[in-house]
Amino acid sequence: MADKKTISKISPFESQEVSPLHTDHWEAKRRVAQAIRELTEVLVTSAPPIDELHTIAAELEKTASNFRETPRLYGHMAFFENRRHGNFGEVNHELNPLAGKSNPLAPPLKMWIDKDRAYAKATLGWSYEGPPNCVHGGYVAALFDQFMGAAQCLGDMAGMTGTLTTRYIKPTPVNIELRLEAWIEKIEGRKTTIAATMHAGETLTASCEALFIEPRNGIGLQAN
Protein backbone atom coordinates (compact mmCIF):
# COMPACT_ATOMS: atom_id res chain seq x y z
CA MET A 1 0.00 0.00 0.00
CA ALA A 2 1.23 3.50 -0.80
CA ASP A 3 1.53 5.89 2.12
CA LYS A 4 0.49 9.52 1.94
CA LYS A 5 4.00 10.73 1.05
CA THR A 6 4.21 8.23 -1.80
CA ILE A 7 0.88 9.47 -3.14
CA SER A 8 2.21 13.03 -3.06
CA LYS A 9 5.33 11.99 -4.97
CA ILE A 10 3.42 10.26 -7.76
CA SER A 11 1.08 13.22 -8.23
CA PRO A 12 1.53 14.63 -11.75
CA PHE A 13 0.21 18.06 -10.72
CA GLU A 14 3.49 19.62 -9.56
CA SER A 15 4.29 22.04 -12.40
CA GLN A 16 2.35 24.44 -14.57
CA GLU A 17 3.21 22.48 -17.71
CA VAL A 18 1.14 19.48 -18.79
CA SER A 19 2.82 16.28 -17.68
CA PRO A 20 4.86 14.67 -20.48
CA LEU A 21 3.32 11.82 -22.41
CA HIS A 22 4.34 8.47 -20.98
CA THR A 23 3.35 6.21 -23.87
CA ASP A 24 2.25 6.40 -27.50
CA HIS A 25 -1.08 5.05 -26.22
CA TRP A 26 -1.79 8.25 -24.25
CA GLU A 27 -0.62 10.43 -27.12
CA ALA A 28 -3.15 8.81 -29.44
CA LYS A 29 -5.90 8.79 -26.81
CA ARG A 30 -5.38 12.49 -26.10
CA ARG A 31 -5.91 13.15 -29.80
CA VAL A 32 -9.18 11.18 -29.80
CA ALA A 33 -10.36 12.91 -26.61
CA GLN A 34 -9.69 16.35 -28.06
CA ALA A 35 -11.59 15.47 -31.23
CA ILE A 36 -14.57 14.36 -29.11
CA ARG A 37 -14.42 17.61 -27.11
CA GLU A 38 -14.51 19.60 -30.33
CA LEU A 39 -17.37 17.47 -31.65
CA THR A 40 -19.36 18.02 -28.46
CA GLU A 41 -18.84 21.78 -28.60
CA VAL A 42 -19.96 21.83 -32.23
CA LEU A 43 -23.01 19.69 -31.43
CA VAL A 44 -24.35 21.97 -28.71
CA THR A 45 -23.78 25.13 -30.78
CA SER A 46 -25.01 23.98 -34.21
CA ALA A 47 -28.36 23.73 -35.93
CA PRO A 48 -27.75 21.83 -39.20
CA PRO A 49 -30.55 20.27 -41.26
CA ILE A 50 -32.15 17.21 -39.65
CA ASP A 51 -30.99 14.90 -42.48
CA GLU A 52 -27.41 15.99 -41.89
CA LEU A 53 -27.74 15.26 -38.18
CA HIS A 54 -28.96 11.74 -38.93
CA THR A 55 -26.04 11.19 -41.33
CA ILE A 56 -23.55 12.31 -38.68
CA ALA A 57 -25.25 10.11 -36.09
CA ALA A 58 -24.99 7.06 -38.34
CA GLU A 59 -21.27 7.65 -38.88
CA LEU A 60 -20.64 8.07 -35.17
CA GLU A 61 -22.69 4.99 -34.29
CA LYS A 62 -20.56 2.94 -36.68
CA THR A 63 -17.35 4.33 -35.20
CA ALA A 64 -18.56 3.63 -31.66
CA SER A 65 -19.53 0.07 -32.60
CA ASN A 66 -16.10 -0.63 -34.07
CA PHE A 67 -14.35 1.06 -31.16
CA ARG A 68 -16.33 -1.06 -28.71
CA GLU A 69 -14.71 -4.23 -30.09
CA THR A 70 -11.16 -3.12 -29.23
CA PRO A 71 -9.44 -4.36 -26.01
CA ARG A 72 -11.04 -2.74 -22.93
CA LEU A 73 -9.77 -1.79 -19.47
CA TYR A 74 -12.48 -0.75 -17.03
CA GLY A 75 -11.49 1.83 -14.44
CA HIS A 76 -8.29 3.59 -13.42
CA MET A 77 -7.11 0.60 -11.40
CA ALA A 78 -7.34 -1.65 -14.46
CA PHE A 79 -5.06 0.67 -16.43
CA PHE A 80 -2.67 0.90 -13.48
CA GLU A 81 -2.55 -2.86 -12.89
CA ASN A 82 -1.96 -3.43 -16.61
CA ARG A 83 1.56 -2.04 -15.96
CA ARG A 84 1.80 -0.49 -19.41
CA HIS A 85 0.35 2.95 -18.75
CA GLY A 86 2.38 4.47 -15.90
CA ASN A 87 1.79 4.72 -12.16
CA PHE A 88 -1.59 5.52 -10.66
CA GLY A 89 -0.94 9.27 -10.63
CA GLU A 90 -0.13 9.20 -14.33
CA VAL A 91 -3.21 7.14 -15.17
CA ASN A 92 -5.40 9.50 -13.15
CA HIS A 93 -3.83 12.47 -14.92
CA GLU A 94 -5.01 11.01 -18.23
CA LEU A 95 -8.44 9.65 -17.30
CA ASN A 96 -9.72 11.91 -14.51
CA PRO A 97 -13.15 13.33 -15.48
CA LEU A 98 -12.16 16.90 -14.55
CA ALA A 99 -8.44 17.05 -15.36
CA GLY A 100 -7.74 14.09 -17.66
CA LYS A 101 -6.21 15.02 -21.00
CA SER A 102 -7.41 11.67 -22.36
CA ASN A 103 -10.96 12.00 -21.00
CA PRO A 104 -13.23 14.04 -23.30
CA LEU A 105 -15.50 14.90 -20.36
CA ALA A 106 -12.69 16.98 -18.82
CA PRO A 107 -12.36 20.67 -19.86
CA PRO A 108 -9.50 19.83 -18.86
CA LEU A 109 -8.45 21.45 -15.57
CA LYS A 110 -4.69 22.16 -15.49
CA MET A 111 -3.18 22.23 -11.98
CA TRP A 112 0.19 23.00 -10.45
CA ILE A 113 1.86 23.64 -7.10
CA ASP A 114 4.01 26.68 -6.28
CA LYS A 115 5.45 26.84 -2.76
CA ASP A 116 2.54 26.82 -0.28
CA ARG A 117 -0.23 27.39 -2.83
CA ALA A 118 -1.98 25.32 -5.47
CA TYR A 119 -3.13 26.87 -8.74
CA ALA A 120 -5.30 25.78 -11.65
CA LYS A 121 -6.82 27.09 -14.83
CA ALA A 122 -9.56 25.91 -17.15
CA THR A 123 -11.83 27.27 -19.86
CA LEU A 124 -15.31 25.78 -20.02
CA GLY A 125 -17.18 26.17 -23.30
CA TRP A 126 -20.83 26.01 -24.23
CA SER A 127 -20.99 22.31 -23.35
CA TYR A 128 -20.87 23.33 -19.68
CA GLU A 129 -23.48 26.11 -19.84
CA GLY A 130 -26.13 26.26 -17.11
CA PRO A 131 -27.68 29.73 -16.79
CA PRO A 132 -27.34 31.73 -20.03
CA ASN A 133 -23.66 32.36 -20.82
CA CYS A 134 -22.61 30.91 -17.47
CA VAL A 135 -21.00 27.69 -16.27
CA HIS A 136 -23.42 25.28 -14.58
CA GLY A 137 -23.00 25.52 -10.81
CA GLY A 138 -22.48 21.78 -10.53
CA TYR A 139 -19.38 22.02 -12.68
CA VAL A 140 -18.07 24.90 -10.58
CA ALA A 141 -18.34 22.68 -7.49
CA ALA A 142 -16.81 19.73 -9.33
CA LEU A 143 -13.79 21.81 -10.39
CA PHE A 144 -13.28 22.85 -6.78
CA ASP A 145 -13.57 19.25 -5.56
CA GLN A 146 -10.94 17.96 -7.98
CA PHE A 147 -8.61 20.91 -7.55
CA MET A 148 -8.75 21.03 -3.77
CA GLY A 149 -8.34 17.27 -3.53
CA ALA A 150 -5.11 17.58 -5.50
CA ALA A 151 -4.07 20.52 -3.30
CA GLN A 152 -3.71 18.09 -0.41
CA CYS A 153 -0.21 17.57 -1.83
CA LEU A 154 0.64 20.80 -0.01
CA GLY A 155 0.37 18.91 3.27
CA ASP A 156 1.45 15.44 2.09
CA MET A 157 -2.07 14.16 2.71
CA ALA A 158 -4.30 11.89 0.63
CA GLY A 159 -7.88 12.01 1.83
CA MET A 160 -11.40 11.69 0.54
CA THR A 161 -13.87 14.57 0.38
CA GLY A 162 -15.86 14.86 3.62
CA THR A 163 -17.62 18.14 2.99
CA LEU A 164 -17.48 20.68 0.17
CA THR A 165 -19.04 24.09 0.78
CA THR A 166 -19.20 26.27 -2.32
CA ARG A 167 -20.21 29.93 -2.24
CA TYR A 168 -21.42 31.30 -5.58
CA ILE A 169 -20.50 34.99 -5.56
CA LYS A 170 -20.90 36.02 -9.20
CA PRO A 171 -21.99 34.09 -12.31
CA THR A 172 -19.04 32.14 -13.70
CA PRO A 173 -18.84 32.86 -17.46
CA VAL A 174 -18.26 30.28 -20.18
CA ASN A 175 -15.45 30.69 -22.72
CA ILE A 176 -13.25 32.70 -20.34
CA GLU A 177 -10.18 31.27 -18.64
CA LEU A 178 -10.94 30.55 -14.99
CA ARG A 179 -8.15 30.78 -12.43
CA LEU A 180 -8.26 28.84 -9.17
CA GLU A 181 -6.07 29.17 -6.09
CA ALA A 182 -6.06 26.99 -2.98
CA TRP A 183 -4.24 26.79 0.33
CA ILE A 184 -4.37 24.70 3.50
CA GLU A 185 -6.32 26.24 6.35
CA LYS A 186 -5.49 23.59 8.94
CA ILE A 187 -4.53 19.95 9.46
CA GLU A 188 -5.90 18.06 12.44
CA GLY A 189 -4.87 14.41 12.52
CA ARG A 190 -6.43 12.74 9.48
CA LYS A 191 -8.46 15.85 8.60
CA THR A 192 -7.31 18.58 6.22
CA THR A 193 -9.29 21.79 5.66
CA ILE A 194 -8.58 23.62 2.40
CA ALA A 195 -9.87 26.95 1.11
CA ALA A 196 -9.99 28.07 -2.52
CA THR A 197 -11.14 30.83 -4.83
CA MET A 198 -12.16 31.03 -8.48
CA HIS A 199 -11.65 34.10 -10.66
CA ALA A 200 -12.73 34.98 -14.20
CA GLY A 201 -10.39 37.79 -15.14
CA GLU A 202 -10.33 40.06 -12.08
CA THR A 203 -13.79 38.95 -10.92
CA LEU A 204 -14.15 36.60 -7.97
CA THR A 205 -16.94 34.26 -9.06
CA ALA A 206 -16.87 31.59 -6.32
CA SER A 207 -15.08 30.44 -3.20
CA CYS A 208 -14.99 27.10 -1.44
CA GLU A 209 -14.00 25.39 1.79
CA ALA A 210 -13.51 21.64 1.84
CA LEU A 211 -12.74 19.03 4.46
CA PHE A 212 -10.76 15.97 3.36
CA ILE A 213 -10.39 12.90 5.55
CA GLU A 214 -7.55 10.42 5.19
CA PRO A 215 -8.88 6.81 5.41
CA ARG A 216 -7.54 4.92 8.42
CA ASN A 217 -5.95 2.23 6.24
CA GLY A 218 -4.66 4.53 3.48
CA ILE A 219 -6.19 4.80 0.02
CA GLY A 220 -5.05 1.37 -1.10
CA LEU A 221 -2.79 2.12 -4.07
CA GLN A 222 0.39 0.36 -4.99
CA ALA A 223 3.37 2.68 -5.35
CA ASN A 224 4.67 1.09 -8.55
Secondary structure, 3 states (H helix, E strand, C coil): CCCHHHHHHHCCCCCCCCCCCCCHHHHHHHHHHHHHHHHHHHHHHCCCCHHHHHHHHHHHHHHHHHHHCCCCCCCHHHHHHCCCCCCHHHHHHHHCCCCCCCCCCCCCCEEEEECCEEEEEECCCHHHECCCCEECHHHHHHHHHHHHHHHHHHHCCCCEEEEEEEEECCCCECCCCEEEEEEEEEEECCEEEEEEEEEECCEEEEEEEEEEECCCCCCCCCCC
